């Protein structure tokens, strides 16, 4: 196999990002087919990216003999079913996070992937493929900062995207699953796959009371304690005035690593009567653009090299299970053990 022929489902913002990357920026990959219910969007994207096959029926695309792999960027509640259909039809699978919207469905996805050990499955935790986070992981594994004491992570979406965020909120699974799941996975990765021992989640509706309708908040946080007493504090916000902001700090017994602070779209500084300013990333697509390419390159290389990726289906279940336990703590206003 000289190249991997990929079919993609879902042409929303992130789906289009993956489609464009596969078509233009990922070596040894070919965007052979796309699938979406919006026929106009489907036809326009196919023409723009030079895609040979278009489908409005997902199963039909998965049966196509001209495809080696499927990239799933469909609504989260469909992920397990879409993974099953793709693997039953002999396809390797890349699936966007979260693995699914309930822990029970995540367990179903584990069983599906286990039934096809000869096929490659990869979950889209792209932060693991960001250069800064990979360097941090290397330093942690080398022991450069000693034992981890505390992980502090902030993820804030810009207020400019709040309209689309509110539309997605009713079926997002909540703030902890939709946003914190990336930081939860990083904690899992940094601590060597440990499970939380105890957790406490709080938050509220500070700017958008609509979130109360879904037992959710527009700004939430949680405190996690892991099996070896390592601590983690995670914060997620929906309406940052300054733009997309993601930062992570790993405090160890011998040193501290910091990633991010206020992300900047370039090194340009603007000096004016407002002071000295830098432009922030306008949204998460800009911040993680290179990581999205890197993770897809890894997926393609895993298929060509016949090896499994570092990110597994079990990582998806662990992140979702932790997120839902945080959601339960948030709703009940109680500190909870990870499992009763």
ABEGO torsion letter per residue (X at the ends): XABBBBBBBEABAAAAAAAAAAAAABBGBBBABBBBABAAAAAAAAAAAGBABBBABAAAAAABAABABBBBABBAAAAAAAAAAAAAAGBBBBBBOBABABAAAAAAAAAAAAABAABBBBBBBAAAABAAAAAAAAAAAAGAAEBBABBBBBBBBBAAAAAAAAAAAAAAGEAAAAAAAAAAAAAAAAAGGBBBABBBBBEBBAABAAAAAAGBBABBBBBBBBAAGBBBBBBBBABBAAEBBBBBBBBBAAEBBBBGEBBBABABBBBBAAEBBBBBBABAAAAAAAAAAAAAAAAAAAAAAGBBBABBAAAAAAAAAAAAAAAAAAAAGBBBBABX
